[in-house]
């Protein structure tokens, strides 16, 4: 080879190396994907309206020139905006799955994780249930990135499962847990496991595969200073279906979603200049380790559950908990702006939540929400269960007594103490609905037809869902469903490659764009 050809070959090699270096530098090293289950624009706006109202009330400021009006300045104030809605890039995505306009969380999570449409109830497989696909988390892990999966519901629930499992039915939770234990992902955190015991012992599998399980606040927070290679962090008090409690019910012994996110970052962050080697790392104590970054998926799963039950304050509490976790990622981004990508969206809207109601027209009274002190779930498990046990003896009189509720001062006190709902402030129609619901809950019968009861209560405890309906309606929040709806959902992004998420597109495009941004194999990718 002559000198000219050698020089040309050398130059070509240098250009290829330079291009590869630029491509590597362009991709984000730290990627956060936040998924608000059941969250759409209405949940976001309602939460910001709540913040603006609380802001005004806490400062003794009037809500506007006329009762029920909320000054736009309060809504526009930076402190009353959610972290997600202040992010510089915004888009919108459609949520339908292979055969349903109203998707479920399994098919929507599969779209986000694997980039494919599938049937409701299916995780990590196509709609024929014959082909399995790798998730963005699996591809990231195979590329050398560390992976964290966090959820406020159980870790074997549909959304987190889509990032590590492939099953034809989301109900096969023991199989899902078995696949969780085999992932090798470095961090799992939030809720527990629904079916860990049979046929496979998931706890045993986790131990055999090098995982440490921690379930106290102190031991989990200790990981921020002493990270472990493989850890499962489960909150000490799980409220329902092995899920974290609603934020409105959270005891001080539990971690919030934001705190769990902080712990995950401490475990997964491996920058050579900022983070020492892990104490139990094979690299050796005291050395600096240059990692390949991480991928963290954080699900606010109980936003969805609160919306299913039509409980606006439980929804708002978990929206704030979820957004606080987004704030933790933004704090990390500010330290590593050139290397971090944050994407926030919802998988579908739940409950048909509306900002406005027929009974309030153009006025809103969010201050009426401020005195609710617990979720529907806590009220059902504790005060209502005790009350029903005490007063169920009155059931023979329910059918003949039209004033069963109004004559029971104990129940009226519970309504006021836990929901801020004062019987004296209600109109005749609202009182009638509460009387019917109380009869149905206490005695299993009322004057309504079976169809009316299905419409009014949707399978939830009649008196409790009627209380939240009336409280929400009085505040100017409506509900149309106990299930998911098919409206498009907003998406927000900030950081490296964030501009990819502007525009209007399908939910499957999010996984594909993430894979491209992270320089991973294109999706979908079969296992």
MIMAR-167184 format. One record per residue (C-alpha): residue number from 1; residue in three letters; x, y, z. Coordinates in steps of 0.001 Angstrom, whole numbers, plus 500000, padded with zeros to 6 digits. Last residue first. Example, Ala and Ser with C-alpha at 12.3 -4.5 7.8 and 13.67 -1.06 7.14 Angstrom:
% residues 2
  drenpa  lolum       u       v       w
       2    Ser  513670  498940  507140
       1    Ala  512300  495500  507800
% end
This chain:
% residues 527
  drenpa  lolum       u       v       w
     527    Unk  463721  487252  522806
     526    Unk  462295  489244  519913
     525    Unk  463338  492867  519409
     524    Unk  460680  495525  518728
     523    Unk  462534  497811  518866
     522    Unk  465892  498906  517498
     521    Unk  469041  497735  519249
     520    Unk  470275  500308  521781
     519    Unk  471883  503689  521073
     518    Unk  470184  505254  524127
     517    Unk  468319  507829  522014
     516    Unk  467370  505161  519489
     515    Unk  466048  502825  522180
     514    Unk  464162  505689  523840
     513    Unk  462601  506649  520508
     512    Unk  461429  503093  519935
     511    Unk  460027  502819  523452
     510    Unk  458106  506077  523011
     509    Unk  456900  505169  519515
     508    Unk  454771  502334  520910
     507    Unk  452603  504947  522679
     506    Unk  451548  506424  519339
     505    Unk  452400  509929  518131
     504    Unk  451732  513654  518512
     503    Unk  454682  516038  518761
     502    Unk  457698  516482  521044
     501    Unk  459358  513379  522458
     500    Unk  462507  513348  520317
     499    Unk  463315  516832  521632
     498    Unk  464422  515239  524915
     497    Unk  467606  513846  523318
     496    Unk  469703  514914  526349
     495    Unk  467599  516633  528973
     494    Unk  463904  517184  529585
     493    Unk  460717  515416  528572
     492    Unk  456954  515611  529014
     491    Unk  454192  513382  527655
     490    Unk  450473  514090  527505
     489    Unk  447835  511329  527220
     488    Unk  445319  510682  524458
     487    Unk  441770  509804  525596
     486    Unk  440657  506166  525643
     485    Unk  439210  505756  529123
     484    Unk  440103  503280  531859
     483    Unk  437560  501923  534328
     482    Unk  435255  503166  537067
     481    Unk  433836  505663  534597
     480    Unk  432345  509126  534048
     479    Unk  433812  511104  536955
     478    Unk  433344  514789  537789
     477    Unk  435340  517386  539706
     476    Unk  433764  520729  540599
     475    Unk  434487  520861  544385
     474    Unk  430865  519974  545155
     473    Unk  431135  517178  542585
     472    Unk  434240  515837  544340
     471    Unk  432563  515736  547762
     470    Unk  429452  514164  546261
     469    Unk  431381  511484  544400
     468    Unk  433700  510851  547359
     467    Unk  430735  510253  549694
     466    Unk  428970  508120  547097
     465    Unk  432105  505984  546695
     464    Unk  432155  505466  550449
     463    Unk  428460  504678  550938
     462    Unk  428325  502222  548052
     461    Unk  431531  500249  548789
     460    Unk  432921  499849  545266
     459    Unk  431491  497539  542587
     458    Unk  430573  500337  540214
     457    Unk  428634  502314  542830
     456    Unk  426094  504464  540984
     455    Unk  425880  502586  537707
     454    Unk  425830  499131  539271
     453    Unk  423302  500368  541849
     452    Unk  421012  501744  539180
     451    Unk  421154  498481  537235
     450    Unk  420283  496478  540377
     449    Unk  417230  498689  540903
     448    Unk  417300  501278  543654
     447    Unk  415200  501235  546861
     446    Unk  417990  499826  549029
     445    Unk  419535  496490  549996
     444    Unk  422807  495025  551265
     443    Unk  422192  496135  554854
     442    Unk  424980  498532  555770
     441    Unk  426405  499255  552343
     440    Unk  423072  499329  550497
     439    Unk  421336  501335  553218
     438    Unk  424207  503814  553314
     437    Unk  424104  504189  549533
     436    Unk  420388  504926  549510
     435    Unk  420749  507497  552320
     434    Unk  423742  509085  550579
     433    Unk  421825  509469  547327
     432    Unk  418863  511027  549165
     431    Unk  421160  513442  551006
     430    Unk  422667  514578  547712
     429    Unk  419199  515105  546245
     428    Unk  418012  517111  549260
     427    Unk  420968  519513  549217
     426    Unk  424038  519133  551416
     425    Unk  425517  521714  553801
     424    Unk  423841  520300  556934
     423    Unk  425356  516854  556299
     422    Unk  428883  518289  556512
     421    Unk  431461  516543  554320
     420    Unk  434989  517230  555567
     419    Unk  436013  513794  554319
     418    Unk  437414  511980  557378
     417    Unk  435913  513965  560277
     416    Unk  432755  515097  558476
     415    Unk  431754  511733  557077
     414    Unk  432717  510035  560343
     413    Unk  430549  512483  562321
     412    Unk  427557  511744  560066
     411    Unk  428162  508055  560689
     410    Unk  428107  508483  564478
     409    Unk  425099  510812  564308
     408    Unk  422902  508099  562837
     407    Unk  419458  509665  562253
     406    Unk  420472  511111  558895
     405    Unk  421755  507708  557802
     404    Unk  418686  505547  558462
     403    Unk  416316  508327  557412
     402    Unk  414017  506524  554970
     401    Unk  413235  503853  557581
     400    Unk  411144  500955  556263
     399    Unk  413838  499273  554208
     398    Unk  416575  500035  556714
     397    Unk  414749  498782  559835
     396    Unk  415843  495156  559591
     395    Unk  419398  496461  559082
     394    Unk  419738  498147  562482
     393    Unk  421922  495304  563779
     392    Unk  424539  496345  561222
     391    Unk  425390  499281  563493
     390    Unk  428498  498219  565413
     389    Unk  430154  495981  562843
     388    Unk  429362  498516  560151
     387    Unk  431037  501273  562143
     386    Unk  434192  499253  562769
     385    Unk  434517  498327  559095
     384    Unk  433793  501924  558092
     383    Unk  436405  503414  560406
     382    Unk  439294  501052  559453
     381    Unk  439480  499195  556159
     380    Unk  436891  501268  554301
     379    Unk  438268  504606  555494
     378    Unk  441796  503485  554631
     377    Unk  440692  502502  551140
     376    Unk  438611  505629  550449
     375    Unk  441731  507634  551197
     374    Unk  442281  509631  554349
     373    Unk  442206  513190  555708
     372    Unk  439694  515008  553506
     371    Unk  439537  518562  554877
     370    Unk  441131  520317  551887
     369    Unk  438707  519037  549294
     368    Unk  436122  521787  549811
     367    Unk  438880  524336  549084
     366    Unk  438692  523025  545528
     365    Unk  435531  525049  544947
     364    Unk  435340  525558  541178
     363    Unk  432883  527720  539254
     362    Unk  431944  527549  535571
     361    Unk  429034  525115  535965
     360    Unk  428997  523813  539555
     359    Unk  426240  521165  539359
     358    Unk  427160  519937  535881
     357    Unk  430788  519374  536885
     356    Unk  434233  520737  536039
     355    Unk  437770  519401  535683
     354    Unk  436852  515948  534453
     353    Unk  438022  512483  535478
     352    Unk  436934  509740  533084
     351    Unk  437920  507183  535718
     350    Unk  441373  506309  534437
     349    Unk  443464  507971  531733
     348    Unk  446048  505844  529974
     347    Unk  449734  504881  530272
     346    Unk  450827  508211  531696
     345    Unk  453909  510281  530817
     344    Unk  457278  511528  532038
     343    Unk  460625  511304  530214
     342    Unk  463940  512334  531810
     341    Unk  467242  512202  529904
     340    Unk  470602  512792  531605
     339    Unk  474159  513084  530271
     338    Unk  474571  516752  529345
     337    Unk  472585  518000  532339
     336    Unk  474506  516003  534963
     335    Unk  474177  517946  538238
     334    Unk  470920  519598  537173
     333    Unk  469703  516212  535939
     332    Unk  470061  514714  539425
     331    Unk  467802  517429  540855
     330    Unk  465408  516766  537955
     329    Unk  465332  513086  538892
     328    Unk  464370  513991  542461
     327    Unk  461672  516334  541137
     326    Unk  460164  513479  539129
     325    Unk  459891  511626  542444
     324    Unk  458047  514649  543856
     323    Unk  455727  514379  540850
     322    Unk  454759  510834  541851
     321    Unk  454019  511832  545452
     320    Unk  452048  514848  544198
     319    Unk  449996  512659  541850
     318    Unk  449553  510198  544723
     317    Unk  447975  512864  546900
     316    Unk  445889  514198  544008
     315    Unk  444414  510764  543310
     314    Unk  443618  510133  546979
     313    Unk  441964  513553  546972
     312    Unk  439954  512829  543833
     311    Unk  438534  509462  544909
     310    Unk  436694  507999  541916
     309    Unk  437533  504389  542910
     308    Unk  439185  503665  539553
     307    Unk  440868  507053  539911
     306    Unk  442438  506055  543228
     305    Unk  443684  502809  541705
     304    Unk  445213  504613  538734
     303    Unk  447089  507151  540837
     302    Unk  448109  504066  542799
     301    Unk  450651  502989  540202
     300    Unk  453010  505954  540225
     299    Unk  455561  503984  538242
     298    Unk  459297  504719  538185
     297    Unk  461523  503184  535497
     296    Unk  465257  503753  535976
     295    Unk  467902  503183  533285
     294    Unk  471537  503503  534313
     293    Unk  474988  504651  533312
     292    Unk  477859  502829  531650
     291    Unk  479917  502835  534814
     290    Unk  483333  504331  535520
     289    Unk  484320  502800  538853
     288    Unk  486561  504475  541416
     287    Unk  488474  502220  543759
     286    Unk  488018  502144  547537
     285    Unk  487108  498484  547938
     284    Unk  487622  496204  544996
     283    Unk  486228  495820  541489
     282    Unk  484365  492689  542677
     281    Unk  481900  495067  544345
     280    Unk  480711  494454  547911
     279    Unk  481651  497895  549259
     278    Unk  480496  499619  546063
     277    Unk  483136  501614  544260
     276    Unk  483182  505277  545106
     275    Unk  480867  507803  543402
     274    Unk  481547  511248  542016
     273    Unk  484480  511251  539631
     272    Unk  484095  507680  538423
     271    Unk  480337  507984  537826
     270    Unk  478546  504894  539124
     269    Unk  474955  505896  539922
     268    Unk  472822  502802  540392
     267    Unk  472611  502436  544140
     266    Unk  472432  506144  544986
     265    Unk  469895  506633  542186
     264    Unk  467698  503866  543578
     263    Unk  467798  505369  547082
     262    Unk  466701  508759  545752
     261    Unk  463889  507091  543806
     260    Unk  462683  505363  546982
     259    Unk  462663  508740  548709
     258    Unk  460578  510238  545905
     257    Unk  458103  507337  545977
     256    Unk  457654  507991  549687
     255    Unk  459266  505729  552238
     254    Unk  457263  504203  555073
     253    Unk  457719  504453  558865
     252    Unk  456207  507940  558886
     251    Unk  452837  506472  557910
     250    Unk  451377  507001  554426
     249    Unk  447587  507477  554310
     248    Unk  447403  510518  551972
     247    Unk  450231  508965  549926
     246    Unk  448076  505915  549225
     245    Unk  449625  502901  550879
     244    Unk  452357  500949  549080
     243    Unk  450988  497891  547324
     242    Unk  450895  494237  548437
     241    Unk  447267  493936  547236
     240    Unk  446174  496634  549695
     239    Unk  448022  498654  552324
     238    Unk  451651  497582  552465
     237    Unk  453521  498809  555535
     236    Unk  457284  498147  555665
     235    Unk  458041  499396  552147
     234    Unk  459859  496821  550048
     233    Unk  463410  497347  548800
     232    Unk  464836  494585  546598
     231    Unk  468626  494717  546259
     230    Unk  471361  493598  543923
     229    Unk  474814  495196  543928
     228    Unk  474444  496977  547253
     227    Unk  474855  500660  548056
     226    Unk  476270  501875  551394
     225    Unk  475536  505578  551862
     224    Unk  472163  505767  550080
     223    Unk  471596  502120  551015
     222    Unk  471042  503197  554627
     221    Unk  467673  504596  553505
     220    Unk  466445  501032  552924
     219    Unk  467692  499753  556287
     218    Unk  466120  502655  558180
     217    Unk  462754  502498  556435
     216    Unk  462433  498768  556999
     215    Unk  461844  496136  554331
     214    Unk  465159  495082  552821
     213    Unk  465627  492079  550528
     212    Unk  469196  491258  549427
     211    Unk  469496  489713  546001
     210    Unk  472277  487344  545007
     209    Unk  470428  484968  542728
     208    Unk  469902  482365  545443
     207    Unk  468307  484990  547676
     206    Unk  465927  486123  544921
     205    Unk  465050  482515  544115
     204    Unk  464239  481843  547757
     203    Unk  461941  484855  547902
     202    Unk  460310  483762  544638
     201    Unk  459425  480306  545972
     200    Unk  457820  478831  542856
     199    Unk  454396  477144  542671
     198    Unk  453652  478920  544856
     197    Unk  455115  481409  547331
     196    Unk  455653  484880  545874
     195    Unk  452096  485661  544774
     194    Unk  451382  489363  545430
     193    Unk  454936  490666  545715
     192    Unk  455904  493837  547580
     191    Unk  455543  497544  546921
     190    Unk  458266  500099  546273
     189    Unk  461733  499101  545072
     188    Unk  463723  496931  542704
     187    Unk  467410  497611  542073
     186    Unk  470369  495962  540327
     185    Unk  468641  494059  537584
     184    Unk  469946  490490  537450
     183    Unk  466748  489520  535697
     182    Unk  466228  486035  537164
     181    Unk  464355  487098  540302
     180    Unk  461932  489152  538221
     179    Unk  461234  486119  536000
     178    Unk  460081  484149  539044
     177    Unk  457960  487114  540127
     176    Unk  456202  487110  536741
     175    Unk  455626  483359  536976
     174    Unk  454125  483881  540437
     173    Unk  452048  486730  539043
     172    Unk  450245  484790  536320
     171    Unk  447393  487314  536421
     170    Unk  449106  489513  533833
     169    Unk  448307  486787  531308
     168    Unk  450260  485655  528238
     167    Unk  453552  486157  530089
     166    Unk  456825  487915  529199
     165    Unk  458741  489542  532048
     164    Unk  461376  492232  532742
     163    Unk  460118  495713  531902
     162    Unk  456527  494607  531327
     161    Unk  456385  493388  534937
     160    Unk  456720  496946  536287
     159    Unk  453441  497881  534578
     158    Unk  451414  494711  535146
     157    Unk  452031  494087  538849
     156    Unk  454873  491843  540047
     155    Unk  456574  494730  541865
     154    Unk  453374  495456  543791
     153    Unk  452004  498996  543587
     152    Unk  453990  502174  544293
     151    Unk  456453  501076  541639
     150    Unk  460217  501182  541142
     149    Unk  462404  499299  538648
     148    Unk  466136  500060  538556
     147    Unk  468571  499021  535857
     146    Unk  472342  499290  535500
     145    Unk  473695  499851  532012
     144    Unk  476028  497289  530453
     143    Unk  474446  496931  527017
     142    Unk  472549  493831  528160
     141    Unk  471019  495913  530942
     140    Unk  469820  498558  528479
     139    Unk  468330  495864  526253
     138    Unk  466510  494354  529222
     137    Unk  465245  497756  530326
     136    Unk  464006  498616  526816
     135    Unk  462037  495401  526944
     134    Unk  462748  492217  525026
     133    Unk  459921  490540  523180
     132    Unk  458060  487246  523386
     131    Unk  456206  485643  520467
     130    Unk  453268  483225  520788
     129    Unk  450634  485229  522661
     128    Unk  448968  486051  519325
     127    Unk  448690  489692  520446
     126    Unk  452447  489971  520846
     125    Unk  454262  489253  524102
     124    Unk  455866  491335  526865
     123    Unk  452768  491325  529063
     122    Unk  449260  490407  527895
     121    Unk  446192  491540  529867
     120    Unk  444829  493761  527119
     119    Unk  446036  492495  523767
     118    Unk  449271  493653  522156
     117    Unk  450821  496604  520389
     116    Unk  454611  496667  520227
     115    Unk  457458  498974  521315
     114    Unk  458804  496687  524042
     113    Unk  458656  498741  527255
     112    Unk  456171  501489  526410
     111    Unk  453908  499262  524290
     110    Unk  454199  496433  526817
     109    Unk  453197  498911  529525
     108    Unk  450097  499784  527506
     107    Unk  449203  496121  527003
     106    Unk  449568  495285  530686
     105    Unk  448033  498526  531997
     104    Unk  444749  498084  530139
     103    Unk  443791  499837  526925
     102    Unk  440513  501626  526267
     101    Unk  440343  501737  522469
     100    Unk  440733  497982  522539
      99    Unk  441899  495426  519954
      98    Unk  445636  495835  519541
      97    Unk  446055  498532  522200
      96    Unk  444830  502122  522434
      95    Unk  447038  504740  524155
      94    Unk  447613  507686  521819
      93    Unk  450480  510007  522696
      92    Unk  450872  513749  523217
      91    Unk  453969  515934  523332
      90    Unk  455886  518295  525579
      89    Unk  459499  519478  525808
      88    Unk  460570  522198  528272
      87    Unk  459589  520531  531576
      86    Unk  457338  522768  533687
      85    Unk  454387  520357  533444
      84    Unk  456461  517564  534956
      83    Unk  457600  519486  538001
      82    Unk  453994  520317  538843
      81    Unk  452942  523952  538928
      80    Unk  451816  525649  542121
      79    Unk  455292  526890  543112
      78    Unk  455754  528466  539680
      77    Unk  452680  530643  540020
      76    Unk  450463  530277  536950
      75    Unk  447548  528739  538849
      74    Unk  447777  531385  541566
      73    Unk  447972  534172  538989
      72    Unk  444884  532730  537316
      71    Unk  442829  533721  540367
      70    Unk  440483  530918  541381
      69    Unk  436783  531784  541340
      68    Unk  434388  529911  543604
      67    Unk  433225  532908  545580
      66    Unk  433540  536123  543601
      65    Unk  436464  538551  543298
      64    Unk  438885  535652  543532
      63    Unk  440109  532859  545805
      62    Unk  440735  535261  548664
      61    Unk  444163  535144  550331
      60    Unk  444543  533795  553855
      59    Unk  448020  532583  552978
      58    Unk  447228  528908  553499
      57    Unk  443969  529376  551572
      56    Unk  445694  530825  548512
      55    Unk  448400  528171  548304
      54    Unk  445848  525446  549027
      53    Unk  443801  526648  546075
      52    Unk  446822  526826  543770
      51    Unk  447948  523340  544812
      50    Unk  444451  521924  544264
      49    Unk  444275  523568  540839
      48    Unk  447674  522016  540026
      47    Unk  446380  518596  541031
      46    Unk  443190  519002  539007
      45    Unk  445213  520083  535968
      44    Unk  447503  517041  536115
      43    Unk  444681  514558  536723
      42    Unk  442746  516103  533825
      41    Unk  445745  516005  531480
      40    Unk  446246  512254  531844
      39    Unk  447314  509890  534603
      38    Unk  445924  506365  535041
      37    Unk  449394  504961  535793
      36    Unk  451849  507832  536044
      35    Unk  454893  506431  534263
      34    Unk  458290  508022  534812
      33    Unk  461164  506937  532555
      32    Unk  464576  508077  533787
      31    Unk  467705  507706  531662
      30    Unk  471283  508318  532745
      29    Unk  473961  507983  530061
      28    Unk  472146  509962  527409
      27    Unk  473425  509478  523854
      26    Unk  475303  512277  522143
      25    Unk  478702  511378  523549
      24    Unk  478442  507867  522172
      23    Unk  477469  509146  518737
      22    Unk  480316  511674  518834
      21    Unk  482809  508979  519769
      20    Unk  481530  506727  516984
      19    Unk  481881  509576  514504
      18    Unk  485411  510272  515709
      17    Unk  486337  506591  515466
      16    Unk  484928  506412  511937
      15    Unk  486736  509634  511004
      14    Unk  489998  508310  512447
      13    Unk  489645  505086  510516
      12    Unk  488969  507028  507326
      11    Unk  492024  509240  507951
      10    Unk  494220  506189  508506
       9    Unk  492904  504568  505346
       8    Unk  493546  507742  503365
       7    Unk  497048  508097  504796
       6    Unk  497798  504504  503971
       5    Unk  496451  504976  500431
       4    Unk  498628  508041  499941
       3    Unk  501720  506345  501367
       2    Unk  501452  503387  499012
       1    Unk  500000  500000  500000
% end
